[in-house]
Amino acid sequence: MSRTRRKPGRWRGARAVALAALEGVLDRRGWARGLLQRQPGFDALSARDRALALELVHGVLRMLRLLRHLLEQVSGRRIERIDPRARTLALLGIYQLLWLERVPAHAAIHETVALAGGRKRRGFVNAVLRALQRNLAGFAASAPAELPPGRVVPLRPDRFALLRSAWLPDWSQPEAHALGIAFSHPDALVERWLERLGPERTRAVLAADNAPPPVFLRARRGRTDAQALVQELAAEGIAAHRWDELPDAVLLEQRIAPSELAAVREGRASVQDATAQAAALAVHETPLAVPATPPERVADLCAAPGGKACYLAELFGERAEVWAVDRDAARLERLRENVERLGLTDRIRIEVRDARSIGAQTPPFDRVLLDAPCSNTGVLRRRPEARWRFGPGALASLTALQAQLLEAACRLVRPGGILVYSTCSIEHEENAGACERLLERERGWRLVEQRCTLPAIDGPDGGFHAVFERRG
């Protein structure tokens, strides 16, 4: 009797692309989004399947430690003793079973097993996923008080998986190892935060890091404003509201790809988190001790991909010339695209250059923004692999680079001008510590203000900015 050949499931292409990208990230061949977009077949996926592939990659990387722990529990094997391809597929399958509510369990299992290849690998992945499915007792919107923490898996702030067996350590206590497994963070980060922030705020940061990142829009000044943007979105059936702490910020109340919004495509809005908007506003709104001769000279160092540079050009209008400097030519291409989309080509000067190489021959600037490379611990929900690259060695290298960039930035500010230093980090060494060291090294500078924001569920990313004034 002949067999009818089964057609591949409609999502297998997305899973295959996600698998290849994940293997690249885990081998340290690059960062998730770039590797995913370069995978053969990614461009051929529908918009819905591209979104699925991105969610799979980011989700597995975000929850990697917890997923590996669950895989060891369900398989009875140490993670390093599992075939690498089978291991990554099992992690993909576990993530789908626990986190993707819209994907039926049978589809998640069948389509993941289908990518395994040989019989032995298929058998292992199938056995792991079905064993996990049998051990699942259900889901809840909050952690049931009657169940021990070992049987409750914190998937998101509003979703918990309930197990029949106690597979997790007791994460109800402020203990770094247990919290690190349950909330999928390295012990080194959890230990630092427990010491500095205390248990309650540490748990809040851990939960925010594992929550879906909110989408903030920035109304493009001169073309619309925040209230008009909210009304435009409402007319399209999209719920949003003004973020009252900032003049141009709008927060979407539902999950939607920004590329689908006409306001973004047509240059009336840009995607930019509220914390990033606040740093650019500090450049614009801080009064100069010594007034500038118009047009003001404004520099955005380490500018790519350009959100802050574009906002500065919108804020200053024709009152300033904005220089956007970055050493990464490829990332500056995104800035050029945004400049054209927003109609700012005559207001921003783009240079491919390392900020540390700008010499004394360059005329000084009235205002300088340095958004420095950092550990990204304030934006781990957006850059999930960054949490696994954190460590004392990496932090030391970053603080040394930040010091070099700050020294170079100080040389570019005229007497009476200002320097705004910002990061996407919530680590003291990269933020307040960097400011303290700057003031110890450099004479003639005054700290005007500094602000550290912790990541919040349905709120802004974590980050830091400080404003310095060069005395005249």
C-alpha positions as semicolon CSV with decimal commas, in nm:
position;residue;x (nm);y (nm);z (nm)
1;M;0,000;0,000;0,000
2;S;0,146;0,336;-0,097
3;R;0,179;0,615;0,156
4;T;0,065;0,970;0,097
5;R;0,357;1,200;0,154
6;R;0,282;1,440;0,438
7;K;0,325;1,808;0,356
8;P;0,542;2,010;0,594
9;G;0,354;2,205;0,858
10;R;0,295;2,568;0,778
11;W;0,536;2,683;1,050
12;R;0,823;2,444;0,983
13;G;1,007;2,703;0,778
14;A;1,002;2,948;1,068
15;R;1,131;2,680;1,305
16;A;1,410;2,577;1,068
17;V;1,528;2,935;1,032
18;A;1,507;2,986;1,408
19;L;1,707;2,666;1,470
20;A;1,990;2,777;1,241
21;A;2,003;3,125;1,398
22;L;2,001;2,984;1,750
23;E;2,289;2,752;1,673
24;G;2,485;3,050;1,543
25;V;2,419;3,259;1,853
26;L;2,504;2,974;2,088
27;D;2,831;2,925;1,899
28;R;2,904;3,299;1,946
29;R;2,899;3,365;1,571
30;G;2,692;3,681;1,608
31;W;2,390;3,848;1,762
32;A;2,041;3,706;1,732
33;R;1,857;3,953;1,511
34;G;2,138;3,989;1,258
35;L;2,197;3,613;1,233
36;L;1,826;3,548;1,193
37;Q;1,782;3,801;0,916
38;R;2,081;3,656;0,726
39;Q;1,949;3,299;0,732
40;P;1,859;3,151;0,390
41;G;1,483;3,139;0,367
42;F;1,412;3,416;0,617
43;D;1,309;3,669;0,352
44;A;1,077;3,414;0,194
45;L;0,877;3,372;0,516
46;S;0,549;3,555;0,556
47;A;0,541;3,846;0,801
48;R;0,363;3,622;1,052
49;D;0,622;3,347;1,021
50;R;0,912;3,594;1,048
51;A;0,757;3,716;1,372
52;L;0,733;3,356;1,494
53;A;1,098;3,290;1,408
54;L;1,206;3,604;1,594
55;E;0,997;3,512;1,897
56;L;1,142;3,161;1,902
57;V;1,500;3,287;1,885
58;H;1,460;3,565;2,138
59;G;1,242;3,352;2,364
60;V;1,483;3,059;2,382
61;L;1,778;3,292;2,443
62;R;1,588;3,485;2,708
63;M;1,484;3,171;2,897
64;L;1,795;2,967;2,814
65;R;1,901;2,881;3,168
66;L;1,552;2,776;3,276
67;L;1,504;2,576;2,955
68;R;1,832;2,393;3,003
69;H;1,741;2,315;3,363
70;L;1,404;2,174;3,256
71;L;1,569;1,971;2,980
72;E;1,807;1,814;3,231
73;Q;1,517;1,733;3,464
74;V;1,297;1,575;3,199
75;S;1,576;1,384;3,020
76;G;1,781;1,279;3,323
77;R;2,099;1,385;3,139
78;R;2,355;1,658;3,193
79;I;2,316;1,924;2,928
80;E;2,669;1,878;2,791
81;R;2,602;1,505;2,729
82;I;2,317;1,576;2,487
83;D;2,379;1,594;2,112
84;P;2,400;1,969;2,025
85;R;2,135;1,962;1,749
86;A;1,898;1,752;1,961
87;R;1,959;1,983;2,256
88;T;1,873;2,299;2,062
89;L;1,563;2,137;1,913
90;A;1,449;2,021;2,257
91;L;1,492;2,374;2,391
92;L;1,287;2,508;2,099
93;G;1,014;2,253;2,167
94;I;1,001;2,318;2,542
95;Y;0,973;2,690;2,478
96;Q;0,679;2,636;2,244
97;L;0,497;2,406;2,485
98;L;0,528;2,645;2,780
99;W;0,531;2,994;2,632
100;L;0,345;2,994;2,299
101;E;-0,020;2,975;2,390
102;R;-0,140;3,007;2,030
103;V;0,058;2,704;1,905
104;P;-0,118;2,371;1,975
105;A;0,098;2,124;2,167
106;H;0,067;1,853;1,901
107;A;0,186;2,096;1,632
108;A;0,478;2,215;1,844
109;I;0,592;1,857;1,904
110;H;0,536;1,724;1,552
111;E;0,697;2,015;1,368
112;T;0,998;2,030;1,602
113;V;1,062;1,655;1,585
114;A;1,038;1,674;1,205
115;L;1,352;1,893;1,200
116;A;1,561;1,645;1,398
117;G;1,689;1,433;1,110
118;G;1,809;1,087;1,218
119;R;1,593;0,835;1,403
120;K;1,790;0,854;1,729
121;R;1,770;1,232;1,744
122;R;1,400;1,230;1,652
123;G;1,332;0,976;1,923
124;F;1,512;1,180;2,187
125;V;1,337;1,508;2,104
126;N;0,998;1,338;2,084
127;A;1,051;1,161;2,419
128;V;1,157;1,481;2,594
129;L;0,865;1,688;2,469
130;R;0,604;1,423;2,542
131;A;0,744;1,364;2,891
132;L;0,721;1,736;2,961
133;Q;0,365;1,741;2,825
134;R;0,269;1,458;3,066
135;N;0,420;1,645;3,360
136;L;0,228;1,965;3,286
137;A;-0,066;2,007;3,521
138;G;-0,186;2,330;3,365
139;F;-0,129;2,706;3,365
140;A;-0,229;2,990;3,594
141;A;-0,225;3,370;3,587
142;S;-0,055;3,383;3,928
143;A;0,154;3,146;4,139
144;P;-0,085;2,927;4,346
145;A;-0,010;2,962;4,716
146;E;-0,092;2,596;4,781
147;L;0,180;2,464;4,547
148;P;0,549;2,454;4,642
149;P;0,763;2,691;4,428
150;G;0,945;2,390;4,282
151;R;0,629;2,294;4,095
152;V;0,557;2,645;3,964
153;V;0,746;2,780;3,662
154;P;0,734;3,163;3,628
155;L;0,692;3,204;3,253
156;R;0,581;3,569;3,251
157;P;0,442;3,802;3,517
158;D;0,090;3,689;3,423
159;R;0,153;3,325;3,331
160;F;0,283;3,031;3,536
161;A;0,320;2,665;3,437
162;L;0,213;2,413;3,701
163;L;0,410;2,087;3,717
164;R;0,325;1,749;3,867
165;S;0,688;1,707;3,982
166;A;0,906;1,955;4,171
167;W;1,168;2,035;3,906
168;L;1,276;2,381;4,025
169;P;1,463;2,494;4,336
170;D;1,274;2,706;4,591
171;W;1,274;3,045;4,421
172;S;1,048;3,207;4,682
173;Q;1,357;3,296;4,887
174;P;1,609;3,575;4,802
175;E;1,878;3,329;4,697
176;A;2,070;3,403;4,379
177;H;2,106;3,049;4,242
178;A;1,737;2,959;4,276
179;L;1,622;3,295;4,138
180;G;1,875;3,268;3,856
181;I;1,732;2,933;3,743
182;A;1,363;3,022;3,783
183;F;1,398;3,364;3,612
184;S;1,672;3,257;3,371
185;H;1,951;3,498;3,465
186;P;2,317;3,432;3,550
187;D;2,395;3,412;3,921
188;A;2,647;3,696;3,885
189;L;2,376;3,943;3,785
190;V;2,125;3,825;4,045
191;E;2,385;3,847;4,321
192;R;2,475;4,203;4,221
193;W;2,114;4,315;4,212
194;L;2,022;4,148;4,541
195;E;2,308;4,330;4,710
196;R;2,236;4,669;4,554
197;L;1,860;4,669;4,497
198;G;1,730;4,428;4,760
199;P;1,501;4,126;4,705
200;E;1,181;4,309;4,609
201;R;1,330;4,533;4,342
202;T;1,548;4,249;4,213
203;R;1,242;4,032;4,157
204;A;1,074;4,321;3,977
205;V;1,374;4,361;3,743
206;L;1,393;3,985;3,680
207;A;1,021;3,974;3,594
208;A;1,048;4,278;3,367
209;D;1,341;4,123;3,182
210;N;1,121;3,823;3,096
211;A;0,810;4,020;2,999
212;P;0,728;4,115;2,637
213;P;0,894;4,451;2,570
214;P;0,649;4,739;2,528
215;V;0,653;4,950;2,212
216;F;0,699;5,322;2,255
217;L;0,661;5,557;1,961
218;R;0,802;5,908;1,930
219;A;0,587;6,160;1,745
220;R;0,789;6,333;1,472
221;R;0,791;6,701;1,564
222;G;0,687;6,927;1,278
223;R;0,465;6,656;1,125
224;T;0,244;6,555;1,418
225;D;0,233;6,552;1,797
226;A;0,168;6,285;2,059
227;Q;-0,205;6,350;2,092
228;A;-0,260;6,357;1,717
229;L;-0,061;6,034;1,685
230;V;-0,283;5,865;1,946
231;Q;-0,590;5,976;1,750
232;E;-0,443;5,851;1,422
233;L;-0,374;5,511;1,575
234;A;-0,724;5,497;1,726
235;A;-0,872;5,558;1,379
236;E;-0,685;5,248;1,263
237;G;-0,823;5,045;1,556
238;I;-0,496;5,051;1,751
239;A;-0,512;5,135;2,121
240;A;-0,241;5,369;2,249
241;H;-0,198;5,651;2,497
242;R;0,038;5,940;2,562
243;W;0,323;5,874;2,803
244;D;0,276;6,182;3,019
245;E;0,634;6,198;3,148
246;L;0,765;6,290;2,802
247;P;0,623;6,535;2,545
248;D;0,648;6,319;2,234
249;A;0,610;5,964;2,371
250;V;0,320;5,731;2,290
251;L;0,283;5,379;2,433
252;L;0,104;5,111;2,229
253;E;-0,143;4,907;2,433
254;Q;-0,136;4,604;2,204
255;R;0,121;4,391;2,031
256;I;0,172;4,499;1,671
257;A;0,474;4,518;1,443
258;P;0,566;4,888;1,411
259;S;0,637;4,834;1,040
260;E;0,262;4,781;0,996
261;L;0,185;5,133;1,117
262;A;0,134;5,396;0,846
263;A;0,265;5,666;1,082
264;V;0,599;5,485;1,109
265;R;0,627;5,400;0,741
266;E;0,540;5,756;0,634
267;G;0,770;5,933;0,881
268;R;0,522;6,072;1,132
269;A;0,656;5,850;1,410
270;S;0,960;5,647;1,510
271;V;1,005;5,356;1,746
272;Q;1,204;5,473;2,048
273;D;1,181;5,372;2,412
274;A;1,094;5,636;2,668
275;T;1,431;5,605;2,847
276;A;1,614;5,678;2,520
277;Q;1,386;5,974;2,451
278;A;1,464;6,115;2,797
279;A;1,839;6,110;2,728
280;A;1,800;6,305;2,403
281;L;1,564;6,552;2,571
282;A;1,829;6,618;2,836
283;V;2,066;6,731;2,558
284;H;1,805;6,972;2,425
285;E;1,654;7,106;2,746
286;T;1,961;7,166;2,964
287;P;2,037;7,539;2,958
288;L;2,387;7,640;2,853
289;A;2,589;7,834;3,111
290;V;2,740;8,033;2,826
291;P;2,489;8,093;2,544
292;A;2,574;7,955;2,202
293;T;2,616;8,144;1,879
294;P;2,348;8,004;1,646
295;P;2,333;7,765;1,486
296;E;2,435;7,546;1,778
297;R;2,676;7,259;1,714
298;V;2,543;6,928;1,850
299;A;2,724;6,593;1,829
300;D;2,586;6,244;1,885
301;L;2,882;6,013;1,934
302;C;2,827;5,636;1,893
303;A;2,511;5,743;1,709
304;A;2,404;5,429;1,520
305;P;2,132;5,323;1,463
306;G;2,036;5,686;1,504
307;G;1,719;5,722;1,706
308;K;1,864;5,986;1,937
309;A;2,036;6,176;1,653
310;C;1,707;6,200;1,464
311;Y;1,525;6,315;1,776
312;L;1,790;6,582;1,835
313;A;1,747;6,707;1,479
314;E;1,369;6,724;1,532
315;L;1,406;6,904;1,867
316;F;1,653;7,168;1,751
317;G;1,516;7,217;1,401
318;E;1,713;7,479;1,213
319;R;1,867;7,614;1,534
320;A;2,145;7,356;1,525
321;E;2,356;7,135;1,303
322;V;2,367;6,778;1,431
323;W;2,668;6,554;1,373
324;A;2,601;6,179;1,395
325;V;2,929;5,990;1,441
326;D;2,980;5,615;1,460
327;R;3,256;5,378;1,360
328;D;3,015;5,107;1,235
329;A;2,935;5,190;0,872
330;A;2,680;4,909;0,840
331;R;2,477;5,029;1,137
332;L;2,493;5,386;1,009
333;E;2,300;5,270;0,703
334;R;1,997;5,230;0,931
335;L;2,050;5,590;1,041
336;R;2,056;5,705;0,679
337;E;1,728;5,522;0,615
338;N;1,565;5,685;0,917
339;V;1,697;6,029;0,823
340;E;1,539;5,996;0,479
341;R;1,211;5,856;0,616
342;L;1,181;6,143;0,863
343;G;1,284;6,414;0,616
344;L;1,596;6,516;0,808
345;T;1,860;6,490;0,535
346;D;1,945;6,860;0,555
347;R;1,977;6,862;0,935
348;I;2,212;6,572;1,014
349;R;2,573;6,528;0,908
350;I;2,676;6,162;0,919
351;E;3,038;6,053;0,965
352;V;3,186;5,704;0,983
353;R;3,445;5,762;1,252
354;D;3,563;5,640;1,590
355;A;3,480;5,915;1,839
356;R;3,817;5,864;2,007
357;S;3,995;5,969;1,686
358;I;3,832;6,312;1,654
359;G;4,118;6,556;1,702
360;A;4,164;6,914;1,813
361;Q;4,124;7,035;1,454
362;T;3,748;6,977;1,481
363;P;3,571;7,291;1,611
364;P;3,422;7,234;1,959
365;F;3,055;7,155;2,010
366;D;2,798;7,329;2,226
367;R;2,632;7,000;2,320
368;V;2,760;6,643;2,301
369;L;2,569;6,320;2,358
370;L;2,770;6,006;2,428
371;D;2,547;5,697;2,427
372;A;2,824;5,455;2,518
373;P;2,854;5,084;2,441
374;C;2,761;4,898;2,759
375;S;2,653;4,568;2,913
376;N;2,287;4,626;2,810
377;T;2,158;4,510;3,149
378;G;1,873;4,760;3,125
379;V;1,742;4,615;2,799
380;L;1,779;4,239;2,850
381;R;1,422;4,181;2,735
382;R;1,520;4,325;2,394
383;R;1,873;4,183;2,374
384;P;1,830;3,849;2,548
385;E;2,173;3,707;2,465
386;A;2,340;3,997;2,649
387;R;2,257;3,839;2,985
388;W;2,473;3,537;2,900
389;R;2,768;3,754;2,793
390;F;2,782;3,944;3,120
391;G;3,082;3,884;3,346
392;P;3,363;4,059;3,535
393;G;3,598;4,049;3,236
394;A;3,343;4,191;2,993
395;L;3,240;4,458;3,243
396;A;3,601;4,566;3,298
397;S;3,658;4,596;2,922
398;L;3,342;4,802;2,881
399;T;3,423;5,041;3,164
400;A;3,769;5,096;3,016
401;L;3,615;5,173;2,675
402;Q;3,357;5,405;2,835
403;A;3,637;5,596;3,009
404;Q;3,821;5,642;2,678
405;L;3,506;5,763;2,505
406;L;3,421;6,001;2,790
407;E;3,770;6,147;2,776
408;A;3,734;6,201;2,400
409;A;3,386;6,351;2,445
410;C;3,516;6,599;2,704
411;R;3,769;6,731;2,452
412;L;3,488;6,810;2,208
413;V;3,278;7,029;2,439
414;R;3,348;7,404;2,447
415;P;3,365;7,595;2,778
416;G;3,009;7,662;2,891
417;G;2,878;7,364;2,689
418;I;2,725;7,039;2,812
419;L;2,795;6,668;2,783
420;V;2,522;6,405;2,828
421;Y;2,646;6,054;2,900
422;S;2,396;5,769;2,864
423;T;2,392;5,390;2,869
424;C;2,143;5,104;2,843
425;S;2,290;4,962;3,165
426;I;2,174;4,959;3,527
427;E;2,519;4,871;3,664
428;H;2,687;5,118;3,901
429;E;3,032;5,083;3,744
430;E;2,902;5,190;3,403
431;N;2,679;5,469;3,534
432;A;2,731;5,665;3,856
433;G;3,074;5,506;3,896
434;A;3,178;5,626;3,550
435;C;3,060;5,977;3,640
436;E;3,261;5,974;3,963
437;R;3,576;5,866;3,780
438;L;3,523;6,133;3,514
439;L;3,505;6,408;3,776
440;E;3,818;6,272;3,942
441;R;4,012;6,276;3,613
442;E;3,882;6,589;3,444
443;R;3,905;6,937;3,592
444;G;3,651;7,208;3,520
445;W;3,342;6,988;3,498
446;R;3,024;6,993;3,707
447;L;2,764;6,717;3,738
448;V;2,424;6,879;3,676
449;E;2,201;6,573;3,716
450;Q;2,196;6,196;3,682
451;R;1,911;5,950;3,651
452;C;1,897;5,569;3,656
453;T;1,577;5,395;3,543
454;L;1,506;5,029;3,619
455;P;1,318;4,824;3,357
456;A;0,946;4,801;3,429
457;I;0,671;4,570;3,308
458;D;0,461;4,768;3,058
459;G;0,699;5,060;3,114
460;P;1,030;5,201;2,994
461;D;1,354;5,011;2,955
462;G;1,628;5,041;3,212
463;G;1,904;5,290;3,146
464;F;2,100;5,586;3,272
465;H;2,189;5,938;3,173
466;A;2,396;6,211;3,335
467;V;2,439;6,575;3,237
468;F;2,776;6,750;3,282
469;E;2,856;7,116;3,236
470;R;3,199;7,235;3,130
471;R;3,269;7,546;3,333
472;G;3,342;7,854;3,130
